[in-house]
Amino acid sequence: KLSINAFDYNCHLDLIKLLRQEGELVKLRRARQKMSELFPLTEEIWLDWLKDEIKMASEISEREKVYELFERAVKDYICPEIWLEYAQYSIGGIGQEGGIERVRSIFERALTAVGLHVTKGTALWEAYREFENAILETAQPAPGSIPSPEQQQVLCSQLEKIHTLFRRQLGIPLLDMEASYAEYEEWSEEPIPETTIKSYKKALQQLEKCKPYEEALLGAETPKLAEYQAYIDFEMKAGDPARIQLIYERALAENCLVPDLWARYNQYLDRQLKVKELVLSAHDRAVRNCPWTVGLWIRYLLAMERHRVEHSIISEMFEKALNAGFIQATDYVEIWQAYLDYLRRRVDFTQDSSKELEELRSAFARAVEYLKQEVEERFSESGDPSCTIMQNWARVEARLCNNMQKARELWDNIMTKGNAKYANMWLEYYNLERAHGDTQHCRKALHRAVQCTSDYPEHVCEVLLTLERIEGTLEDWDAAVQKTENRLARVNEQRAKAAEKEAALAKQEEERAEQRKQARAEKKASKKAKKTRIGDKRKADEDDEGEWGQEEELPSKRHRGEGDGVLPEEDMEVETGLFGRSEKPDGPAIPKEKASTSRKDVPKVFHDSSKDKVTVFVSNLSYTMAEPEAKLRELFGSCGEVVEIRAVFNNKGTFRGYCYVQFSEEEAARQALALDRTAVEGRPMFVSPCVDKNKNPDFKVFRYSTTLEKHKLFISGLPFSCTKEELEEVCKAHGNVKDIRLVTNRAGKPKGLAYVEYENEAQASQAVLKMDGLMVKDHVIKVMISNPPLRKLPDRPEPSRASLALAPRQIYGARGKGRTQLSMMPRALQRQSNPVAKAENGMVQNSPATSSDPPAEPKKMSNADFAKMLLKK
């Protein structure tokens, strides 16, 4: 697997684990080495590696290799445990030449790095003091002997070192510093100096301020990003650079895949500390942790230029950035532009020709070719439709190199790439010619613009006339007027034809709507006449727009499984299908005779909106459910005391698949919402709050997000037999999976779609790159970031094709049709929702046949009123 994809992090871990189990130490060392070249290693991986190497290091040369390994380990993240292990290991080499000084040097570096760590810094201070105490013991004279002046001087010097360590530690806010103060009092034969006491009390006050943030970190769940951000803000106000740096490093050790956190840290180092080694090290670690984030690479290149790093190293880093695997085509445009800006700043344009200028031109040409070959092939889009890189190249040639001929060639290439129809592109070229070219080429450009521009022809016509008014001859003016008049005449003619076509389409639609309305009225009249002739009592028909004499209920909640971009329930079809016919129940209809006897004497109970807070609305139940009241009472009894279950039946006695469940307490109703999508007789039961949508028109019960979620994936093309466990097995190889939701239809059958939520956007981005196009049970799946587009408002008319033709240039998103498919629209969102008529306690769905008519408010009548009206006729 690693030979195919060397950047598979989990595969590296698996290989190291297997080699360690088998005891293949040589291969294990090589595997760890390869992984460390590609990724920063966590504290656990480094400690395992170091312990294995320490066991094998017996000779001095091998110990030196362990020291080199420790030096690499402490650079990846701030890890107090690794520093402590490093210092303790160095004590083992104390017998070598300069061993004591080496130990002290490592301890001092460790204190600089993590000595301010509030919760873990104390261990390092204590270890350092224990080492110095051990040195003190070895310097003591033999019992009964008198120390020489040299020995006495060594003893005093060693005692002063320990005193200094105590005083330094007591001036830093650390946990259990009271115990350290008591230990100092007991150890010291002299009274503690007043300056040390003041410093200690000040540190205690600082510790009290830090404690709430440390306690919040201890109580929070991973990744603790919000808690760390609050801690960082606190330290930023205090303004101590060392403490700010440490809290950033602590946050990054637990959130190493959060690009924004790296960006804020690097910005602080760039603007405040400005220490070359520290700044470049942080930037290097940032791009190793988040290589897919183009902004971190750009900041790294700028930092290297700012600190005057050699050109060869910067060029090498740029090549690494190109191979980092960005997830958008536009990312490659940005990194190329940043590198080209750097190369442009190296050129001395006072010289006609130079090595740096040739390198810049070569880089521009390579950038254009790279975007054309590599990026377009991978993303099916250029990422640079406006040719910004070629535009900048033309500006450099015109303004800085005085090479207008080359600039014209570049702009000619830009226009042939589909940009000739946009007025702003012509005006950009015109302005360049105006500043660095001549009037003849300006005139020629504007004449071509008038001929080719399709979005704003009036604008370029006005600019052409303005040019001729200022600089042109009479012949030039006449030619310009004639050309602009002819062009505008053609444009107006096209617009008039488009308007006529649009009006004709609108008229046809009105006529079809009127025909549907008449046909519906005739059908309804024929039904009324037929029922009146045979003397039958009028019964509610399933094709009617409302249910006369039936209690006014909320429509059944419509759940669609298309994902986070599902239309709100009130915009969905509920009682009717796509063609205006009532949906048939899942099972056989109840016979008329049985229905009339079973429901004849049941009094009609109207919905009481005052009890909405203790009531839930249950829908998507099977129409053939026997005794739904008993079934649901047993199901909802675990939530609390059930006062009433009101199942809704039509006038034929058929259960309509939804009901109201009323509890005695509001808390029970809230607990009942947790039963949403519970399987009941093979169908997912929908449970939602009972809300009067007349009074709350904006109420939505769809529980999934409908906006961009960079940590969530949308997967399509799955086999219907794929289970949640099987999909989780595939996805967890690329990160920690928090949740998986398989999309089903109303009957609970899978639709081959799923949403997978990862812990962070970094894992999701990597999963897109590695899983898109993967084969799952002979099905090729498509994987993309979850980003359902905003749905259109139902009252907004659809633009005609003619108006679309004259609309301004379409601005596509950054991804377009790239691998992540951010603009992908689920099929449910492409369905035009029907207008609805409001009832007292919900929405009564109109037939789709009347979708073009404005919704009418039906007059409320009882069965008796309706019968009287028929008798009068």
BELLIN-V591753 format. One record per pair of residues at least 24 apart in sequence whose ideal C-beta (glycine too) atoms are under 6 Angstrom apart, sorted by sequence separation. I is the first residue (numbers start at 1). J is the second residue. D is the distance in whole Angstrom. If there is no record, write none. Layout:
I|J|D / I|J|D
//
This chain:
262|286|4 / 279|303|6 / 297|321|4 / 390|414|5 / 636|661|5 / 640|665|6 / 731|756|5 / 46|73|4 / 83|110|4 / 387|414|4 / 628|655|6 / 727|754|6 / 171|199|4 / 640|668|3 / 735|763|3 / 132|161|5 / 167|196|5 / 364|393|4 / 639|668|5 / 132|162|5 / 170|200|4 / 173|203|5 / 225|255|6 / 423|453|5 / 457|487|6 / 625|655|6 / 720|750|5 / 83|114|6 / 172|203|6 / 223|254|6 / 259|290|5 / 276|307|5 / 336|367|4 / 171|203|6 / 223|255|5 / 241|273|6 / 294|326|6 / 404|436|6 / 420|452|4 / 423|455|6 / 439|471|6 / 623|655|6 / 639|671|4 / 720|752|6 / 734|766|6 / 173|206|4 / 256|289|5 / 266|299|6 / 291|324|4 / 292|325|6 / 404|437|5 / 421|454|4 / 422|455|6 / 423|456|4 / 450|483|6 / 639|672|4 / 734|767|4 / 80|114|4 / 173|207|4 / 259|293|4 / 262|296|6 / 292|326|6 / 398|432|6 / 426|460|6 / 457|491|5 / 623|657|5 / 718|752|5 / 41|76|6 / 292|327|6 / 785|820|5 / 787|822|4 / 40|76|4 / 43|79|4 / 46|82|6 / 78|114|6 / 129|165|5 / 423|459|5 / 586|622|6 / 587|623|6 / 621|657|5 / 636|672|6 / 718|754|6 / 734|770|6 / 784|820|5 / 789|825|6 / 80|117|6 / 173|210|6 / 294|331|4 / 301|338|6 / 305|342|6 / 423|460|5 / 450|487|5 / 586|623|5 / 587|624|3 / 716|753|5 / 784|821|4 / 785|822|6 / 297|335|6 / 398|436|4 / 585|623|3 / 586|624|6 / 791|829|5 / 543|582|6 / 619|658|4 / 715|754|5 / 794|833|5 / 80|120|4 / 84|124|6 / 294|334|5 / 298|338|4 / 542|582|4 / 784|824|6 / 294|335|5 / 618|659|5 / 332|375|5 / 618|661|6 / 712|755|6 / 713|756|5 / 125|169|4 / 615|660|6 / 616|661|5 / 712|757|5 / 329|375|5 / 615|662|5 / 711|758|5 / 772|819|6 / 614|662|6 / 614|663|5 / 711|760|6 / 329|379|4 / 333|383|5 / 599|649|6 / 711|761|5 / 332|383|6 / 333|384|5 / 349|400|5 / 611|662|6 / 710|761|4 / 713|764|6 / 122|174|5 / 329|381|5 / 614|666|5 / 768|820|5 / 121|174|5 / 330|383|5 / 551|604|5 / 613|666|5 / 616|669|5 / 711|764|5 / 122|176|6 / 329|383|3 / 599|653|5 / 551|606|5 / 598|653|6 / 614|669|5 / 119|175|5 / 616|672|5 / 595|652|5 / 595|653|2 / 719|777|4 / 622|681|5 / 719|779|5 / 622|683|6 / 557|619|4 / 717|779|5 / 554|617|6 / 556|619|4 / 590|653|5 / 620|683|6 / 717|780|6 / 718|781|6 / 590|654|5 / 683|747|6 / 684|748|5 / 717|781|4 / 683|748|5 / 717|782|5 / 620|686|4 / 715|781|6 / 716|782|5 / 619|686|5 / 715|783|5 / 618|687|6 / 713|783|6 / 714|784|5 / 616|687|5 / 617|688|5 / 714|786|5 / 617|690|5 / 616|690|6 / 712|786|4 / 615|690|4 / 710|785|6 / 709|786|5 / 612|690|5 / 708|787|4 / 706|788|5 / 609|692|5 / 118|210|6 / 553|648|5 / 118|214|6 / 556|657|6 / 556|658|4 / 540|651|5 / 539|651|5 / 570|693|6 / 620|746|6 / 116|243|6 / 559|686|5 / 557|686|5 / 116|246|5 / 557|688|5 / 568|700|5 / 566|702|6 / 564|704|5 / 564|705|5 / 565|706|6 / 564|706|5 / 694|838|6 / 692|841|5 / 693|842|6 / 693|843|6 / 78|249|4 / 78|253|6 / 77|253|4 / 563|743|6 / 561|743|4 / 561|744|5 / 561|751|6 / 563|755|6 / 564|786|6 / 565|788|2 / 564|788|5 / 607|841|5 / 40|285|6 / 40|288|5 / 40|289|6 / 565|826|5 / 566|828|6 / 571|833|4 / 563|826|6 / 562|826|4 / 565|829|5 / 562|828|4 / 580|847|4 / 560|828|5 / 580|848|5 / 576|845|6 / 580|849|4 / 575|845|5 / 574|845|5 / 576|847|6 / 570|843|5 / 552|839|5 / 554|841|6 / 555|842|6 / 552|840|5 / 554|842|3 / 555|843|6 / 552|841|5 / 502|800|4 / 546|844|5 / 502|802|5 / 501|802|5 / 545|846|6 / 498|802|3 / 546|858|5 / 548|861|6 / 549|862|6 / 549|863|4 / 548|866|6 / 538|866|6 / 516|849|5 / 532|870|5 / 513|852|4 / 455|808|5 / 455|809|5 / 422|809|6 / 381|816|5 / 380|817|5 / 327|765|5 / 379|818|4 / 292|765|5 / 330|814|5 / 328|814|6 / 328|815|6 / 329|818|6 / 327|820|6 / 257|760|6 / 257|762|4 / 10|733|5
//
